[in-house]
Amino acid sequence: MSKKNRKGSKSANLESVTQSILGIMRKEAGKDFNYKQIAAKMGVDDPTNRNKIIRTLSQLAAKKKIDEVDRGRYRLNAGVDYYRGILDMTAKGSGYVVVEELDEDVFIPSGNINKALDGDEVEIYIYKRRRNKKSEGEITKILKRKKTRFVGVLQLKENFGFVAIQDGKMYTDIFVQKNKIGEAKDGDKVVVEMEEWPEKADSPFGHIVQVLGRPGEHQTEIHSILAQYGLPHEFPEEVEAFAQKLDTSIQEEEISNRRDMREVLTFTIDPKDAKDFDDALSFRELENGNFEIGIHIADVSHYVKPGTILDEEAFNRATSVYLVDRVVPMLPEVLSNNACSLRPNEEKYTFSAVFEMTSKGEVKDQWFGRTVTYSDARFAYEEAQYIIETTGGDIPADLSLTGEAYRVEDPIVNAVLKMNQIAEVMRKKRMGEGAISFDKVEVKFELDEKNEPVGVFFKTSKEANKLIEEFMLLANKKVAEFIGKQKPKKTFVYRCHDEPDDDKLAALKSLVSKFGHKLDLRDQKQISKSLNSLLENVQGKKEQNLIDTLAIRTMSKAYYSTENIGHYGLAFSHYSHFTSPIRRYPDVMVHRLLQHYLDNGKSAAEEEYEAKSQHSSNMESLATSAERDSIKFMQIKFMQDHNDEEFLGVISGVTEWGIYVEIIANKCEGMVRLRDIREDHFDFDPEQYAIIGRKTGKVYQLGDEVYVSVKNADLVKRHLDFNLIGSKDEVENA
């Protein structure tokens, strides 16, 4: 190394004098500096580099990056090129900051992350344009940590420990002093609270707040999933005690304040294993030949009052979480499974949307308000489906909830058949207006008494499911219209869904063409029509689950907001969530606001409800991620017992490091790593969604059917790795 370069290394790598100067000034924003002070901080003591600093200061002042506040004294020009945003880390240790007012995300190299973590709200400085014209920057300040609690495995040393965080986007472990380890043992899965990150420390410091158990054990992993997303698995004692003290009896005085609909035929249709029944339908024929159809929803807001610890807990949770082996409810069981569950042969307080309708699904009149109802019967979807398919009421023992054959009374049979007929008309009309039909196959597990997966089955939506769906959609839509069309504008909570992203649609079009399908993207109305045709065409085919999933991913994410933009997927100009207050806090807000406006109240505070809506959207996203992880965990657990079997699958994804294969028989998805394919050295071809052998020219492409076996099923890391046996034709013709 030359003398000149040795001096350069001492001066903190002066190839980037501009970045060094701005970095010093950013750390002490508001302070004035002359060139001597800058040079001292950079460790520069030679004339050549001091002159470089003087020239750079003048250039930055000329570009308005810094201000010359006095002769030879400079200060950072506050606000120039500074933005706030959310950091999205990559698995490689770099990241992107999503800034609302910028069209493109800002790339942050790993060296400029400056101790920020995935999801943190940060301040960034944009200091140059990259060669591909994307902005590049540096994190200058952490404004708000997304979270401070993490799940990981404790690695215990003699006098301290490290918690290795099991998250691909977490680039550091957390140091724990011996006196902050508590009862945790080496190798335990734990929850660690990050306390601080000293400036010169490689890792943040923290303390262990909870021992989850030994990695790989069922209970440990399920609790880990909840803890990873900050979701509770039990209620605080004071919340349970508060709920237990509520008066849940039906009082005559309260009935007198409500519309009494106990004499109207009412019933529920729910999944066979449902514990709470939060919606019921009522039906009666009117003298003019029309029908009165009521959608009755558990009146949660009667019990959950603003300002109580029960309301605070419900708001914080914002949603129930549906894991494979359990439900983590939003409300304590005394409400969710008892007082607010519309169980058969019980009177309940309800909030209702009651419509006068024709056979063609036209709404002639509507009424919204608090009611008291009595459910005459409870049906599983399978029982209601049998009524629809046979047009009769003789339920066989193998479908019956009780396990015994029985006969449904004629008035209920007639109600189910007539409402199904109306629902079919409504659905056809909705589809004609541009709604998109996502009837995605749901994977469900048969669990034994120890919650071990012993089988897989697929849940599909039939007429009985669609009957309930249409009337719930009707209630949600009409409630939203009732408030949303009033003038002057009233604050309300809407369920919003934006138009799909053009780039994602183009990518979907390219991808489905690999399977021989088409997608017409000429205009918005054509898009929804074409998407429906695509989803219909793939039904029952090997690629159905893949294309269903990819089509859903092209859609924008639905969210809650006081600013109504309509719901693209449903083709509704106004849409809200009114029908599930047991499990969704936005529905509780909708009930409160609706009653407030029915009582001629003034418009509610928009900022308050917008903040609550954003929180609800965020919690919904966390719950969805937890649910997805629990399914992945159970799939891996299920596949552990099938190590010696060969499975036919479809290639569902292709990347530079491997191919993803989804097993057709059970929808479990795993990866075949390129390095594990012995027959050739394969290269990734992004244009063809394929990998291609260098010597043989052999192609494995998205959508190809292949045989695989289980290589590794890792419950702790939630990874499922496959061995590739060969293409379907090769294996079956061998």
N, C-alpha and C positions, 0 to 999 in steps of 0.2 A: 504493500500500500504506500502511495506517495505521501510526502509531508502535507501537501495541500489537502488530500483526502482525509488524513488523520485529523486535521483541523476541522474539516467539514463534519466528521462524526461527532466531535465535541460540541458543535453548535446545533445539536438536536436536529440533524438532517436538514440542512438549509436548502435542499432542493425545493422545499415547500415553505419558504419564508412567509408567504401570504397566510397560509393556514396556521402557522405557528403564531404569528402576530395576532390574528383574529381569535385564535384559541385563548391566548393570554388575556386579551381584552374581554372576551366573553365571560371568562371566569370571574372577572371583577368589573362587571358592567357598571357604568356610571363613574368610574375612576379615570382620571387623566394620566397619560403616560408620555414621557419623552423618549427619544431613541436610546438613551443610556439605560433607562429602566427596562425597556424591552430587551436590549442586548444582555443585561444582567440576568434576566429571567430565562433567556435562551442559552446562557452560558457562553456567549460570544465575547471574545476579548481581542480579536485581531481587526485591523483597519479595513481589510477587504470586505469582511462580512458585516462590519458596522455600517459601512457605506451602502451595502446591499439593503440593510434594514431601513436606512434613511430614505433611499430611493423608493422602496416598497411602501413606506408610510405616505410619501407624497402621492404615489400612484393610487393608493386606496382612498386618500382624501379626495383626489380628483374624480374618482368613480363614485363618490358619496357613500362608500362603505364605512368610512370613519369621518369624524368631524375634527378639523383643526380649531380647537377652542381658544387657543392662544398661540403665539408664535412658537413653533416647535413642540407644542403639546397637543396630544390627540386623544379623542374619546370615541368609543364605539357608537356608530349611528344606530340608535335603538330602533328596532322594528324592521330594519332593512334585511330582507331575505330570511326573516325569522317566521316560522310557522308552528302551529300546534297540530298534533295529530296522534294517531294510535299506531304503535309499533307492531308489525306483523313479522315475527322472526321466521327464518327458514331453518331447515335442519342443518345447513352448512355453517351457521353462526353469523351470517349477515342478516339483513332485514329490509323491510320496506315500511315507510311511514305513510299511512293513509291520511291525507290532508283534505278536508272537505272542500276548500276553495280552489284546489288544484285539480286539473283534469287527470294527471298521471301521478302514481305513487312515487315517492322519493326513495331511491336506493341508498341504504346505509351500509357501508362496508363493515366487516366484523371489528376492525380497529377503531371504528367511530361509534360503536354501540354505547360505550361509556356507562356500563353497568345497568342499562335499561333491560327490561325483560319483556317477553311476549305479552302484548295486550296493554302495556303501560301507556298512559297518556304522556306525551313528551313534547318538549320544545326542540325544534331542529333549526340548523342553519344550512342553507343551500349554498354551497361554495363553488360548484362548477357543473358543467354539463358533461355527461359521459359521451363516448364516441358514438353510441347509438342514440344520442340526443335525449336520453332520459336524465332527469335530474338526479344529482348525487349530493348527499349532505352528511351532516354530523349531528348527533344528539347532544344538545348543550345543557339540557335540564330535564330531570324527571319530575313531571308535574303531579302525577298521581299513579301509584302502583295499582295494577289491575287486581292483584291479589298478593297476600303476604304468607299464605299457608300453602304448603306443597306436600305431596305424597311421595315417599321414596323409601329406600331400604337403608337401614343404618349399618355403616361399616365402622366397627368399634376398634380403636387403638387403645394403648395403655392409658393415656391421660386425656383423650379427646375422641371425637368421632366425626365422621362425615355422613351426611344423608345424600345418597345418590338419587337424584330426582328422575323418575321414569316418565319423561316427556321429551319427545324428539326436539322440541323447540327450546328446551331449557339447557343452556350451554355451561352451567356451573352447578357444582354440588354446594351443600350448605354445611359450614363448619359449626360443630356443637361442642362447647366446653364440657368437661366431665360432670360438673355440678348441675348441668342443664339437660342431662340425658334422662334422668328419672329412672323409671323401672324398665326402660327398653333394653333389649339384649341384642347382641351382634346378629345381624341378619334379619331382624324384625322389620316389618313394614310399618311405617310410622307417618304421622302428620307432624311436620316441622313448621314452626312460625319463624319467618325471617325478621330479625330485629334491626340490624344495621349492616351496612357494607362499608367498612373503613376504607379510606382513600387508597392506602397502600396494600390492602388485603386482596388476595386472588379470589377468595370466596366470601360471600356474605356470612354473617354470624346469625345463629338462631337458637331456639330451644324446642325440645320435643313437647308437643301438647297432647298427643294421643298415640297409644300403641294399638295398631289395627290387628296385629297377629302375624302368623308365619305366612310368607309369600306362597301363593298357589292354593291355599285353603279357600273353600267356597265363601265362607262368611267374610274372611279377610278381603278377598278380591271385590266382593260386592260393596262392602263398606269403603274400600279404596276408591271405587268408581264415584261414589257419592261424595267422598271427601275431596277428591281431585277437582270436582266442579263446585265445591263449597256448598253442597246440598246436605241438609240434615237428615238423619234417619230416625229421629224420635223428637217428640215435643218436650219443651221445658216443663217441669213439674207445675209451675204457676199457671201456664197456659192450659194444661190438662185440668187443673183444679178449677179454673175460671169456667171452662166449658162444662164441666160436670155440674156446676151450680146453676146453669141456665134453666129457666122454666120452659120445658119443651112440650108442655101439655097444651091441648087445644081448648081455648077459652071462649065462652059465649060472647063475651064483650068484644073480643078481637074478631070473631066471626061477623059480628054486626057491622064491622068496618070494611068488610070484604064482599065480593060477589060470591054467593053460595052456589057452587056447582056440584055438590055432593050427589045430587040425584041424576046427573048426566053420566051416561056410560063412559067409563074411563079405564084405560089399561096401559101397561108398559110393555115394551119389547126391548130386550137387552141381551148381551152375550150370556151364555149359560153360566159362566163363572163370575158374573158381576156381583159386587158387594153393595154398590150404591146405585140407586135408580133415580137419576136427577131429572128425568123428563118423562112425561106421560101424554097420551093423546086422548081426547074425548071426541065423541061423535054422536050427532043426532040429525035426523031428517026433519026439515022444516016444512010447514004447510004449503009453501010456494014451490016445493020441489027441489029447492037448494039444500045445502048441507051446512050445519054448524060444526066446524072442526076447531077444537081447542088444542093449543100446544101449552102444556102446563109444566112450569119449571120450579124446582124446589126454591122456596123463598129464603135463601141464605141470608139476605140482607136484613131479614126480620130478627135474626139472632146475632149476626156479626155487625156490631155497631161501630161507627167511626170513633177513634180515640181510646178504644179498649185494647188490652194486650192481645186479645184474640184477633182483632183486626190487624194489629201490627204484625203479628206472626203470619197471618194469611197473606198480607201484602209482601212481607219479606220473602216468603216462599213463592208467591205469585202463581204457582201451578202445582198440580200433583205430578209425581214422577212415576212412570210405568216401566219398572225394570222387569226382566224376564221372570223372576221368581217372587216379586212382591210389588205392592203399590206403596209409595211414600206419599201419603195424602197431604193436601193443602190445609185441611181442617181436621181437628181431632175426631176420633171414631164416633163419639157421642152425637156429633152432627152428621158427618159424612155417611155413616152406615145406619144411623137411627133417625134422629129428628128431621134431617133433610133428605132422607131416602124415601121415595114414594112407593113404599112397600104395599103389597096387596092387602085389601080389607082394613086399611088404616086411613083415618082422616089426616090431611096434611095442609099446612099453609103453602100456597103456591103463588107464583107470579105468572100471569098468563097472557098469551096472545090468542084471541078468539076471532075466527074468520067465518063469514058467510060466503060459501063458495058454490060454484056451479060444477056440473060434471066435467066441464072443460078446464077446470082449474082456475077459473076467473074469480078474483076476489071482489065481492059485491059490497061487503061491509067489514069493518074491523073494530076491535076493542082491545085495549091494553089495560091491565091493572092487577091488583092483588085479589086472590081468590082463596077459597078453601075447597079442596077436592077429596074424593074418595076413590081409590083405585080398586076396580072390581076384579082385576086379574093381572097376573104377571106371565109374560111369555118369553121364552128364549127365541132367538132369531130362527133357529131350526124349526120350532113349533109353528111360528107365524109363516115361515116359508112353506111348510107342509099344507097349511090352510090355503095359501095362495095357489100352490101347484095342484091341489086336489079339489079346490072350491068346496071343501067339506070340513067338518069339525072333529072327526074321529082321529085323535092323536095316538099313534102307536107307542108302545112301551119304550122302544129303543130311542125315541126322540123326546119323550116326556121328561120334564124336569124332575118329576117324582120317581121315575123309573116304572110307572104303571100307566097302562093305557087309560084314556079318559075321553070324554066328549065335551067339546067347547059349545057353549050355548049359541043358538042361531043369531041373536042380535050382534054378538061379538064377531062371529064369522062374517056376517054381512058387512059390518063396519070395516073389518080388515080388507075385504075384497073391494069395497067401494073406495076406500082411501088408497089402496094400491092402484086402482084404475086412475084416480085423479093424479096420484104421484107420477105415474107413467106419462100422462099428458104434460104435466109440469116439467118433467125432466126433458122430454122431447123438445118443448118450447125453449127451454134454457139452452139446450145444445144448439138449437137453430139460431139463437142469438149470439153464439160465439163462445159459450162456456167450454172448458176443456175437461175431458173425462179421464181422470187418473184413477183407474181401478187397479191399483198396484197389488200384487200378490203379497200378503204378509206371511212371514215365516214364524211359526209358533212351535214351541217345544212341549212335548209330553214329559212331565217331571214326576219322579217317584216321591215317596214320603220324605226322602232326604234331599230333595231338590236336585237330584241328579237327572240329567237329560237322558231319557230312554227312547225317545223317538222324535221325529220332526213331522209336522203337517203344515199344509198351506191354507191360509184363510182367504177366501175370495168373497167379494161382495155380490150378494144375490138380491132378488126383488124385495125381500123383507128389510134388508139393510138400506136399500135405496128408498123404500117407503119412508122410513124414519128420517133419512138424510134430507129428502125433499121438504118435509114439513119443518124440520129444524132450519133449513136454509130459508124457507119462507118467513118464519118468525124473525130470524136474524135480519133479513133484508127489510121487512116491513117496519120493524122497530127502528132501524137506521134511517129509513125514508121518513118516518113519522117525525123524527127530531130533525134530521138533516135538511128537510125541505122547508122548515119553519123560518120565517123572517120576523125580526132580525135573527141573525145566526146565533145558535146556542151551542155552547161547549158540549161536546160528546166524545165518546171513545169509539173509534171506527177500527175495523179490521181492514187493512189496506194491502193491496197487491199490485205492484207496478208491472208495466209491460216487460216482456223478456228482453234480454240483452242481445243485440244484433249479432255480435261476434260469437256468442255462445250458440245461437241458432244456426249460424253458418257452420260452426264446428259440428253440431249435431247432424246437419244435412249431409256433411261430408262423411261422417261416421256411419250413419244408417245406410248410406249408399253401398258400404262394404257388405251389407246383408241383403242388398237388392231392393231396398226400400227408397221411397222418394219423399221429399218435403218441399212444399211450395211456399216460398218466402216473399211473394210479390207484394202483399199488403197485409195489414193486421187481421182483417176478417178472414183472409185466405189462410193465414198462418194457423189460427185456431182450428179451422176446418181440416187443414192438412195434418195437423198434429193429432186430431181425433181419428182420422183415417189411419195414420201410422200406428197409433196405440191399439186400434181395432185389428189391424192386419197382423200384429205380432202376437196376438193372444194365442197361447198354447204352443208357441214356437220356442225353440231352445234359447233364442236371444231375447225373449220377452222381458225377463227380470232386468237384464242389462239395459235395454232400450227404455223401459219404464223409468228406471233410476236416472239414466242420462237425460231423459226428457224433463223429469222433475228438476234436475240440476240446472237446466237452461232457464227455468223460471226464476223470476225475482223472488226474494224471500218475503213472505207475508209478515206484517208487523202491525203493532197497535199505534194509533196516533189520533190526536184531536183534529188533524188536518186531513180531510177526506179527499182521497184521489180515486176512490172506487176500487173494485176488486176485479182485476183482469181475468184471472183463472175462472171465476164464476160468471163473468160478463155482467156484473151488477154495478150500477153507478153508486149505490149506497149499500154498505154491508157492515154489520157489527157482530159481536159475540154476546148473545143474550141467554143461550141455552144450557150453559154448564157452570153455574157459579159454585158448585161443590168443588170443582177441580181447576177453575181458572179465575184469577182475581179480576181481570178486565170485565168479566160478566157481572161480578158483584158491583163494580163501578157503574156499569150500564144500568143495572136494576135501580141503583140509588138515583142516578141522574134522571132516568125515565120517570120514576115516582115524583121526584122533585119538580119536573116540568109538568107532570099531570096535575100537581098541586099548585100550578101557576107560579112556580119559583123563577127567580131571575137566572140569567146565564151564569153557570159556575165558573170558577177561576181557571182559565185555560192553561196557564203555566203549570199550575199544580197537577192538573190531569195529564198534561203532556209529559211531565217528569215521571208520573206513575205509569204512563203507557210505555215509555222507554224502558223503565225498569222491568215491566212485565214482559216486553219483547226479549230483553237480555236474559231473564230467567228462563223463558221458554226455550231459548237457544241452548242454555246450559243443560236443561232437562232433556232435550232432544239428543245432545251429545252423550249424556249419561245412558240414556236408553239404548243408543246405538252401540256403546261400549259393552253394555250388559249382554246384548245379543251376540256380539263378537266373542265375548268371554264364553258364553254358553255353546256357541258353535265350535270353539276350540276344544272345550271340555267334551263335547259330543264326539268330535273326531279323534280324541285321544284313544278311544276304545276301538278304533277301526284302522289300526296301523297296518294290518296285513291285507287290506282290501284294495282293489283297483276301482277307481271311480271314473265314470265318463263325465267330462266337464266341457264348458265352453270358455274360450279365451275372452276374458271380460275387460282386460286392460293390458297395454303394452308400454313399457318404460325402458329407459337406458340400462336399468339394472335387472330387469326381469319381466316375466309375464304373469299376470293375474289370471287365475282359473277359477270359475264358479262351477261347483258340482251341480249337475242338473237335478239329481234326485233330492238334494236337501238344501240347495242355495248357499252352502258354506263356501266362502271364497278364501283362497290362499295364494301364495306366490311361489313360482318356480324361478329361482335365481339363475341368471345367465351362466354364472360360474359353475353351477351344478349340472348343466347340460353337457354330458360327456361326448355325444355323437359328433360334435363340431364346435368351432368357436363362432358364436352368433353375435351379430351386430344389430343395433337398433336402427330401424328405418322409420322416422316419424311421419314421413309422407304416406307410407302404406299402412301405418299402424301395425307394424310387423317386425319380426326379427329374422335375419337372413344368415344362413351358414356360409362362412368364407370359402370352404373347400367344396361343399356339396351344392351350394346355392339353394338349399332347402329353406322353405318359408313357413313360419308359423305366424298367422295373421289374426287380428281381432275377429272374433266370431267363429274361428275354427274349432271343431270338436276334437278334444284330445283326452287320452287316458292319463290319470295321475294316481299317485299313492302318497300317503302322509309321510313326510320326512321328519318334521318336528312340529309339535303342538305345544307352544310355550304359553301357559296360563298367566304367568307373571307379566311378560312383555306383551301379551295378547297378540302373538304372531303365529300364523299358521303357514308352514312351509311345505311345499309339495315336491315330489320327484316327478319328472316328466317321463312317462313310459313311451309315449309316441302318439301319432295322430290316430284318429278313430279308424281310418281305412287300414293303416299299417297293422295295428293291433288285431283288428277283427279278421284281417286276411292272412295273418301270419300262420 
